[in-house]
Amino acid sequence: MRKRALSNVFAGIGMSLIILFTSCVNDKNLDLPPIADQSFSEEFDTAVSAISRGWKIQNVSEPHNAGIWQQGGDVIPWFSPWSSNGSYAGFVGVPCAAGAGIVSNWLISPAYTIQNGDKLTFYARGWQWDDGAGDSTDYGNRLQVRINKTNDGTNVGSGSNFGDFTSLMLDINPTYLVSSQVAPEPKSFPTTWTKFEVTVYGIEQPVKGRIGFRYFIEDAASNGTGIAIDKVVYKSVGH
């Protein structure tokens, strides 16, 4: 009888320890306030309007060049947008800018609360340059999507450094495959508007941060012509 009583006591203590241990493990996730819907859509019908909504543009190439994200990619738009609300040049593009060195050109989202499961979609395409001999090529374009989950700042470092945008979510054409009209390469950066989707992961808890689109060319003497982005949509998980 006494053995059974002691057995029940120890079983009860063990159960209490399990409950206490579980509570301690999950404590940091308790009592978190619900996250308001952070969803947004950006058409880039005008770059000026996008900037007024909190988008940032930074060119930290080394050596510094004249390339910058701008309406339509240039004064004369490169091509038609994926979607537009009245403007033919309803997208933003960035040229590679001739010369050697590292191209690191950033298009940075407004600051908002980011959490695992959020989804980002956007359309992108490369600009093909006509070589004058009846062929057009993109000379190996590349785009990275990075997250600053440390703070809501815009420190993007310089050259090959990426500053506070330490989380790499997507890297399109990291080996700089080249595509042309004569010799198309299906695994290169797309030369027609193409939809991409990213699901946020690796964040311990919701944090106010930013997403950066980085046009990144490590050898501008050999690679790159320019790329464009249109219709960025961010969708909060659960909304």
Protein Blocks (a to p, Z undefined) as FASTA:
>chain_A
ZZmmmmmmmmmmmmmmmmmmmmmmmmmmgoiacdddfbdcdeklafklmmmnopacddfb
dcddfbdcdehhiabdfbdcfbdchiaklccdddebiaedjdddddddddddddehiacd
dddddddddehnopacekopaddddddfkbmcfbebjajbghjmlbcfbdghklopacdf
klccfkbccfbdcddddddehiabacddddddddddfblklgojbdcdehiadddehZZ
